[in-house]
Amino acid sequence: MYFERNSVNQFIVELEDVGDIIEKIRIGHNGGGLNSGWHLDRVAIRRLLPNGKGSETVTFPCERWLAKSEDDGEIVRELVPSDIFTEKLMKDGTLKQIEEEVEDPLEVHTYKISVFTGDIYGAGTDANVFLNIYGDLGDTGQRKLSKSETNFNKFERGQEDTFTIQAVDLGILYKIKIRHDNSMFSPDWFLEKVEILDETTEESFVFLCERWLSKKKEDKKIERTLYEQTYDGERNSLSGSSLSLSSQDSNADLKEKRKSRLVKAAEEGLLIPYHITVTTGTEYDSSTDSRVYIIIMGQKVQTERLWLDLPEGKDEFADGSIEKFSVWGLDVGEIKKVEVGHDGATPESCWLVEELTIVVPTKGVMYNFVCKCWLARDKGDGLTSRILNILDADCVNIGLKILYEVTVVTGDIESGGTDASIFMTVFGSNGNTEEIQLEKNGDRFERGQEDSFIMEIADIAPLRKMRIRTDGKGTRPHWFLERIVMRNLTNQEVATFTYGEWLSKVKNATGSLVCEMPAMINDEQMMEDTTYTIQVKTSDIGGAGTDANVSLVLFGENGDSGILALKESNKSNKFERNQMDEFNFSDMLSLGDLCKVRIWHDNKGIAPGWHLEYIDVTDSAMDKTFRFQCDRWLAKGEDDGQLIRELACANNDILELKERTAYEIVTVTSDREDAETKENIWIILEGKLGRSKEFLMENSSKKRRFERGATDTFQFSSKNLGDIAAICVGHCPKDGKKSSAKADVYWHVQEIIVTELELCNKYFFRCNVKIPLRYKRRDYKVFECAKVTESFASKARSLVPVKYETIVVTGFEKGAGTDANVFITIFGLNGDSGKRALKQKFRNLFERGKTNRFYLETLDMGELKKVRIEHDNSGLAPSWLVERVEITNSATGVTTIFPCGKWLDENRGDGLIWRELFPRY
């Protein structure tokens, strides 16, 4: 019988070393039993000194009740030491005893806790609530908030409940953890905020929540970690979490010191992201619960083991499963080999690897290995790891991505946080990203919070604008967006996008869930504000008018406008025969010169068919009008049955390329010590329309060229060569003499940029090679084009209507066909087709083993880059196995094949009902 009246009980425990001085102890009981109340007199802790040279006893006086019905009702106490009794064994064998008082022990503080329950329906809770308070000197441990000092029935809607806790001085409070046990009839709880007053120092701390603690609502969590409202990241207690990218630092120096190691490594190019997809086989016993890893090997270096740890809730690589991982590892350059394996040592830990896919976004490449091999002690060759050669993989170019640190700032306004889904599209001078979802990841996008994360963005810089959209769903659908900051981790360029308004159907004056923000780079706004006036002319033919709802998207050199619904016309009955309707859209960002319009209707109403004559769009900032001629039906029963049209701008009349043009050639000499040359350089351009003559780039004593680290510019006239595919570069003596061609003379060229000056297309050639001095012209280096920046004028010139024959092949496995509605989006160098429904009248489409053919008309998309195919999961049998998609440009006759061979099924593999397919060449 322990802890009886006037008893002394001894216990021996082994604990980790907490240091030479014990500053406090926490002691409590669980309140169980018939007589749980306990009056504790003191606690003494005796520990042996090193090398058995004595002992030290520290006394912690209490002299208080730990009882719900006595004293303050607390059953947990924190105690500080009062005196230390030391016994030391001396060299002469005597025992020396020393008793001393503890100098300056920590004080016990009283904390007054005010808990505010939200004033919304169902906000109160009957569950038991627990709190842990953290300061820079320690924490309170978990305490139950038992007895409210202000209300008999605590934690009710719109109520403030006050509690008192005593604890050893915590210092400056910076966070709390608060939870409930989900007990009783109504456990769901909407917590507004927690305020804590340190009565000893009279300091007050505010912890905003404005979220549910519920297993039924929001993110279904019943525990929250809340940071103090004015927390600025200066507390030592957070130093261990340097990999976290969420902060509220206001001091730039501190922010730099506490920057994530991951961000720093990405800036220095040491670490890069790898996206891994692993498919497990479907044979008997294919699954494994072992820990899986990969090692990525380059020419000279390799990553460490990159562990592919399954997410919470999954404990194995199940039969037929498709698991996706994102890991960071060493940049190994060009990948040569990949090792895949697991740590299972027993015969039962066998695993059948069906397929392995590795995406390297910073290189713009995807490797797909068809493995079909066992990693097992008792199967196959008995190996639990295997090295795959990159030559055995399918290699797909998916487009280069640039790493950005993105910081999202939510406004410090009541209920400013959200749990709605947030989507982002970024526009630059060289294109735009697709719509990207910003993951909530638990506690992002909360009131007054800055959330930072690394994102992979297409190489579209310089950035122009950003579009943010929310779906307006969830228990907290409203969001106050302050600003978003994007920092390019390669060149450190910072772009700021400021909004400072609600995205809400209720709290926003316009009821908008979408906003567009211009980029601010070096205090310069990258896009002008404007008002668009759109005039829509319906044709003067029988039945031309429509009752359907019409929408359009404008496309220009600065991106697109987003969807503009043509609702408020200057005419009461819009889109009638031979009528001109005018629509005004103010507070828009100017897209610059326009190149096309995508217009469609929803086919609703009594007479939805519509014959459109033309559209005029006036940009007030540019004081310019753009015409888009149509003269076609948007009707299911007329013309080709399409309800959507893409119209090229008539202002951009197709330019007839002149036979001759001028080329600007820029050479960048390396910054190495022996990079420069005093001799001449010659170059030949290889284009799709022909080959240029030799251009001589001369050096002279009066005007030195090709010096170390120098950039030199030359201009030549030539016949028009079309797109430049390659260049031939040679290094020759100035005097043209064979004797001058010394074997040890080189020119180290870093990069060459060729610009065609009529359309201003730029062609980049990454060289980084030494070119030896040679008399003979047959000694030269050939470089292929690494990157093309197509000008807006060039893109606009190529926008002509094209029909794309689209063939979809359904797989032959059992149940491969689908009853769902299928949609496709085609992406090319000149943009995308928009989401198109694949339908045909009176035909049963996408049946097992069948091939279906469709014709889609859109403006020429140039070289096709990828296809997104999806279904809406409707019908009795929505699951679908897509074998491949083939798309033929009717103008050029070029066919692009997009292999798939995967299910679109929410109950198979990775559960996706969409696929992004890339071409195989």
Rosetta blueprint (number, residue, H / E / L):
1 M L
2 Y L
3 F L
4 E L
5 R L
6 N L
7 S L
8 V L
9 N L
10 Q L
11 F L
12 I L
13 V L
14 E L
15 L L
16 E L
17 D L
18 V L
19 G L
20 D L
21 I L
22 I L
23 E L
24 K L
25 I E
26 R E
27 I E
28 G E
29 H L
30 N L
31 G L
32 G L
33 G L
34 L L
35 N L
36 S L
37 G L
38 W E
39 H E
40 L E
41 D E
42 R E
43 V E
44 A E
45 I E
46 R E
47 R E
48 L E
49 L L
50 P H
51 N H
52 G H
53 K L
54 G E
55 S E
56 E E
57 T E
58 V E
59 T E
60 F E
61 P E
62 C E
63 E E
64 R E
65 W E
66 L E
67 A L
68 K L
69 S L
70 E L
71 D L
72 D L
73 G L
74 E L
75 I L
76 V E
77 R E
78 E E
79 L E
80 V L
81 P L
82 S L
83 D E
84 I E
85 F E
86 T E
87 E E
88 K E
89 L E
90 M L
91 K L
92 D L
93 G L
94 T L
95 L E
96 K E
97 Q E
98 I E
99 E E
100 E E
101 E E
102 V L
103 E L
104 D L
105 P L
106 L L
107 E L
108 V E
109 H E
110 T E
111 Y E
112 K E
113 I E
114 S E
115 V E
116 F E
117 T E
118 G L
119 D L
120 I L
121 Y L
122 G L
123 A L
124 G L
125 T L
126 D L
127 A L
128 N L
129 V E
130 F E
131 L E
132 N E
133 I E
134 Y E
135 G E
136 D L
137 L L
138 G E
139 D E
140 T L
141 G L
142 Q L
143 R E
144 K E
145 L L
146 S L
147 K L
148 S L
149 E L
150 T L
151 N L
152 F L
153 N L
154 K L
155 F L
156 E L
157 R L
158 G L
159 Q L
160 E E
161 D E
162 T E
163 F E
164 T E
165 I E
166 Q E
167 A E
168 V E
169 D L
170 L L
171 G L
172 I L
173 L E
174 Y E
175 K E
176 I E
177 K E
178 I E
179 R E
180 H E
181 D L
182 N L
183 S L
184 M L
185 F L
186 S L
187 P L
188 D L
189 W E
190 F E
191 L E
192 E E
193 K E
194 V E
195 E E
196 I E
197 L E
198 D E
199 E L
200 T L
201 T L
202 E L
203 E E
204 S E
205 F E
206 V E
207 F E
208 L E
209 C E
210 E E
211 R E
212 W E
213 L E
214 S L
215 K L
216 K L
217 K L
218 E L
219 D L
220 K L
221 K L
222 I L
223 E E
224 R E
225 T E
226 L E
227 Y E
228 E E
229 Q L
230 T L
231 Y L
232 D L
233 G L
234 E L
235 R L
236 N H
237 S H
238 L H
239 S H
240 G H
241 S H
242 S L
243 L L
244 S L
245 L L
246 S E
247 S E
248 Q L
249 D L
250 S L
251 N L
252 A H
253 D H
254 L H
255 K H
256 E H
257 K H
258 R L
259 K L
260 S L
261 R H
262 L H
263 V H
264 K H
265 A H
266 A H
267 E H
268 E L
269 G L
270 L L
271 L E
272 I E
273 P E
274 Y E
275 H E
276 I E
277 T E
278 V E
279 T E
280 T E
281 G L
282 T L
283 E L
284 Y L
285 D L
286 S L
287 S L
288 T E
289 D L
290 S L
291 R L
292 V E
293 Y E
294 I E
295 I E
296 I E
297 M E
298 G L
299 Q L
300 K L
301 V L
302 Q E
303 T L
304 E L
305 R L
306 L E
307 W E
308 L E
309 D L
310 L L
311 P L
312 E L
313 G L
314 K L
315 D L
316 E L
317 F E
318 A L
319 D L
320 G L
321 S L
322 I E
323 E E
324 K E
325 F E
326 S E
327 V E
328 W E
329 G E
330 L E
331 D L
332 V L
333 G L
334 E L
335 I L
336 K L
337 K E
338 V E
339 E E
340 V E
341 G E
342 H E
343 D L
344 G L
345 A L
346 T L
347 P L
348 E L
349 S L
350 C L
351 W E
352 L E
353 V E
354 E E
355 E E
356 L E
357 T E
358 I E
359 V E
360 V E
361 P L
362 T L
363 K L
364 G L
365 V E
366 M E
367 Y E
368 N E
369 F E
370 V E
371 C E
372 K E
373 C E
374 W E
375 L E
376 A L
377 R L
378 D L
379 K L
380 G L
381 D L
382 G L
383 L L
384 T L
385 S E
386 R E
387 I E
388 L E
389 N E
390 I H
391 L H
392 D H
393 A L
394 D E
395 C E
396 V E
397 N E
398 I L
399 G L
400 L L
401 K E
402 I E
403 L E
404 Y E
405 E E
406 V E
407 T E
408 V E
409 V E
410 T E
411 G L
412 D L
413 I L
414 E L
415 S L
416 G L
417 G L
418 T L
419 D L
420 A L
421 S L
422 I E
423 F E
424 M E
425 T E
426 V E
427 F E
428 G E
429 S L
430 N L
431 G E
432 N E
433 T L
434 E L
435 E L
436 I E
437 Q E
438 L E
439 E L
440 K L
441 N L
442 G L
443 D L
444 R L
445 F L
446 E L
447 R L
448 G L
449 Q L
450 E E
451 D E
452 S E
453 F E
454 I E
455 M E
456 E E
457 I E
458 A E
459 D L
460 I L
461 A L
462 P L
463 L E
464 R E
465 K E
466 M E
467 R E
468 I E
469 R E
470 T E
471 D L
472 G L
473 K L
474 G L
475 T L
476 R L
477 P L
478 H L
479 W E
480 F E
481 L E
482 E E
483 R E
484 I E
485 V E
486 M E
487 R E
488 N E
489 L L
490 T L
491 N L
492 Q L
493 E L
494 V E
495 A E
496 T E
497 F E
498 T E
499 Y E
500 G E
501 E E
502 W E
503 L E
504 S L
505 K L
506 V L
507 K L
508 N L
509 A L
510 T L
511 G L
512 S L
513 L L
514 V E
515 C E
516 E E
517 M E
518 P E
519 A L
520 M E
521 I E
522 N L
523 D L
524 E E
525 Q E
526 M L
527 M L
528 E L
529 D E
530 T E
531 T E
532 Y E
533 T E
534 I E
535 Q E
536 V E
537 K E
538 T E
539 S L
540 D L
541 I L
542 G L
543 G L
544 A L
545 G L
546 T L
547 D L
548 A L
549 N L
550 V E
551 S E
552 L E
553 V E
554 L E
555 F E
556 G E
557 E L
558 N L
559 G E
560 D E
561 S L
562 G L
563 I L
564 L E
565 A E
566 L L
567 K L
568 E L
569 S L
570 N L
571 K L
572 S L
573 N L
574 K L
575 F L
576 E L
577 R L
578 N L
579 Q L
580 M E
581 D E
582 E E
583 F E
584 N E
585 F E
586 S E
587 D E
588 M E
589 L E
590 S L
591 L L
592 G L
593 D L
594 L E
595 C E
596 K E
597 V E
598 R E
599 I E
600 W E
601 H E
602 D L
603 N L
604 K L
605 G L
606 I L
607 A L
608 P L
609 G L
610 W E
611 H E
612 L E
613 E E
614 Y E
615 I E
616 D E
617 V E
618 T E
619 D E
620 S L
621 A L
622 M L
623 D L
624 K E
625 T E
626 F E
627 R E
628 F E
629 Q E
630 C E
631 D E
632 R E
633 W E
634 L E
635 A L
636 K L
637 G L
638 E L
639 D L
640 D L
641 G L
642 Q L
643 L L
644 I E
645 R E
646 E E
647 L E
648 A E
649 C E
650 A L
651 N L
652 N L
653 D L
654 I L
655 L L
656 E L
657 L L
658 K L
659 E L
660 R E
661 T E
662 A E
663 Y E
664 E E
665 I E
666 V E
667 T E
668 V E
669 T E
670 S L
671 D L
672 R L
673 E L
674 D L
675 A L
676 E L
677 T L
678 K L
679 E L
680 N E
681 I E
682 W E
683 I E
684 I E
685 L E
686 E E
687 G E
688 K L
689 L L
690 G E
691 R E
692 S L
693 K L
694 E L
695 F E
696 L E
697 M E
698 E L
699 N L
700 S L
701 S L
702 K L
703 K L
704 R L
705 R L
706 F L
707 E L
708 R L
709 G L
710 A L
711 T E
712 D E
713 T E
714 F E
715 Q E
716 F E
717 S E
718 S E
719 K E
720 N L
721 L L
722 G L
723 D L
724 I E
725 A E
726 A E
727 I E
728 C E
729 V E
730 G E
731 H E
732 C E
733 P L
734 K L
735 D L
736 G L
737 K L
738 K H
739 S H
740 S H
741 A L
742 K L
743 A L
744 D L
745 V L
746 Y E
747 W E
748 H E
749 V E
750 Q E
751 E E
752 I E
753 I E
754 V E
755 T E
756 E E
757 L L
758 E L
759 L L
760 C L
761 N E
762 K E
763 Y E
764 F E
765 F E
766 R E
767 C E
768 N E
769 V E
770 K E
771 I E
772 P E
773 L L
774 R L
775 Y L
776 K L
777 R L
778 R L
779 D L
780 Y L
781 K E
782 V E
783 F E
784 E E
785 C L
786 A L
787 K E
788 V E
789 T E
790 E L
791 S L
792 F H
793 A H
794 S H
795 K H
796 A H
797 R H
798 S L
799 L L
800 V L
801 P E
802 V E
803 K E
804 Y E
805 E E
806 T E
807 I E
808 V E
809 V E
810 T E
811 G L
812 F L
813 E L
814 K L
815 G L
816 A L
817 G L
818 T L
819 D L
820 A L
821 N L
822 V E
823 F E
824 I E
825 T E
826 I E
827 F E
828 G E
829 L L
830 N L
831 G E
832 D E
833 S L
834 G L
835 K L
836 R E
837 A E
838 L L
839 K L
840 Q L
841 K L
842 F L
843 R L
844 N L
845 L L
846 F L
847 E L
848 R L
849 G L
850 K L
851 T E
852 N E
853 R E
854 F E
855 Y E
856 L E
857 E E
858 T E
859 L E
860 D L
861 M L
862 G L
863 E L
864 L E
865 K E
866 K E
867 V E
868 R E
869 I E
870 E E
871 H E
872 D L
873 N L
874 S L
875 G L
876 L L
877 A L
878 P L
879 S L
880 W E
881 L E
882 V E
883 E E
884 R E
885 V E
886 E E
887 I E
888 T E
889 N E
890 S L
891 A L
892 T L
893 G L
894 V L
895 T E
896 T E
897 I E
898 F E
899 P E
900 C E
901 G E
902 K E
903 W E
904 L E
905 D L
906 E L
907 N L
908 R L
909 G L
910 D L
911 G L
912 L L
913 I L
914 W E
915 R E
916 E E
917 L E
918 F L
919 P L
920 R L
921 Y L
